Amino acid sequence: MFTKPSICIKKVEFVKEQKNCLLSIKQTAEYLNVSTRMVKRYMSARRISFVKIFGQYRFRLEDLDKFIMDNRILSLNEQRLKISFPAEKIRN
């Protein structure tokens, strides 16, 4: 027998406490602080992971966090720390 997936209907603050929670398009837009239209654009471009359950689109919180981290632009200081120059090690 099929069980209904856990779909959170509460606010984003409550969602952050849940581990295996599926968000609707509207909740995803609130979580990412974008419009629902932008979420649908990400879906059509396959930039964001989603599942289709009973004709409705749902998003896993883990996938949204990964999407945020993958699209993060590093600051100049973080870029400098990330890049290592072998020539500097040889000189020292």
Backbone torsions as a table, in degrees:
resi	resn	phi	psi	omega
1	MET	NA	140.0	179.4
2	PHE	-79.4	142.2	174.7
3	THR	-108.6	145.4	179.9
4	LYS	-71.0	131.7	179.3
5	PRO	-66.1	154.3	-179.9
6	SER	-75.3	114.9	-179.7
7	ILE	-116.6	118.9	-179.0
8	CYS	-80.3	135.3	179.5
9	ILE	-115.7	0.1	-177.1
10	LYS	-85.4	-177.1	-179.9
11	LYS	-69.9	168.2	-177.6
12	VAL	-62.7	-34.3	179.6
13	GLU	-60.9	-39.7	178.4
14	PHE	-69.8	-36.1	-177.1
15	VAL	-63.6	-36.3	-178.6
16	LYS	-61.0	-26.0	-179.7
17	GLU	-80.0	-19.8	-177.3
18	GLN	-85.1	142.9	180.0
19	LYS	-91.7	-56.3	-176.0
20	ASN	-103.9	69.0	-174.9
21	CYS	-115.5	138.6	175.9
22	LEU	-107.7	131.7	-176.8
23	LEU	-105.0	148.8	174.5
24	SER	-80.1	176.5	178.6
25	ILE	-62.5	-42.6	-179.6
26	LYS	-63.9	-44.3	179.3
27	GLN	-66.1	-37.1	177.7
28	THR	-64.0	-42.0	178.1
29	ALA	-61.9	-40.5	177.4
30	GLU	-65.3	-41.7	-178.6
31	TYR	-64.9	-40.7	-179.3
32	LEU	-86.8	-7.0	-178.8
33	ASN	60.5	44.3	175.9
34	VAL	-131.6	176.1	178.5
35	SER	-81.8	162.7	176.9
36	THR	-65.6	-30.9	177.2
37	ARG	-62.8	-39.4	178.9
38	MET	-66.6	-39.1	177.4
39	VAL	-61.6	-42.5	178.6
40	LYS	-65.5	-34.4	175.5
41	ARG	-65.0	-43.8	176.8
42	TYR	-60.7	-38.0	179.1
43	MET	-65.1	-46.8	-177.0
44	SER	-68.0	-30.0	177.2
45	ALA	-85.5	-2.7	-178.5
46	ARG	58.5	35.1	177.1
47	ARG	-87.4	-17.7	-176.9
48	ILE	-127.7	139.0	-179.0
49	SER	-80.9	142.0	178.7
50	PHE	-152.4	165.3	175.0
51	VAL	-125.2	151.7	177.3
52	LYS	-112.5	117.3	-177.3
53	ILE	-124.6	118.9	178.5
54	PHE	53.4	38.7	177.7
55	GLY	80.8	5.4	179.3
56	GLN	-117.6	143.8	-179.8
57	TYR	-91.4	134.7	-179.6
58	ARG	-133.5	154.4	-176.4
59	PHE	-127.7	134.5	176.2
60	ARG	-82.8	141.8	-178.9
61	LEU	-63.1	-37.2	178.7
62	GLU	-62.8	-39.4	179.1
63	ASP	-67.1	-36.9	178.7
64	LEU	-67.1	-40.8	177.2
65	ASP	-63.9	-39.3	177.2
66	LYS	-65.3	-40.6	177.8
67	PHE	-60.0	-42.0	179.1
68	ILE	-64.0	-46.2	-178.2
69	MET	-68.5	-35.3	179.5
70	ASP	-68.9	-27.6	-177.9
71	ASN	-100.1	12.0	-179.5
72	ARG	-77.4	134.5	177.8
73	ILE	-100.7	124.5	-176.7
74	LEU	-73.4	146.9	174.4
75	SER	-73.1	167.7	-179.8
76	LEU	-61.7	-39.0	178.4
77	ASN	-64.1	-41.5	178.5
78	GLU	-66.8	-35.5	177.6
79	GLN	-66.3	-40.4	179.1
80	ARG	-64.3	-40.3	179.7
81	LEU	-69.5	-31.9	-178.1
82	LYS	-73.7	-33.7	-177.9
83	ILE	-86.3	125.3	176.2
84	SER	-115.0	137.0	-178.7
85	PHE	-106.1	114.4	-179.6
86	PRO	-61.9	-30.3	-179.2
87	ALA	-62.8	-35.0	178.3
88	GLU	-66.1	-34.3	179.2
89	LYS	-69.3	-34.4	-179.5
90	ILE	-70.6	-39.8	-179.8
91	ARG	-64.8	-34.0	-176.9
92	ASN	-83.1	NA	NA
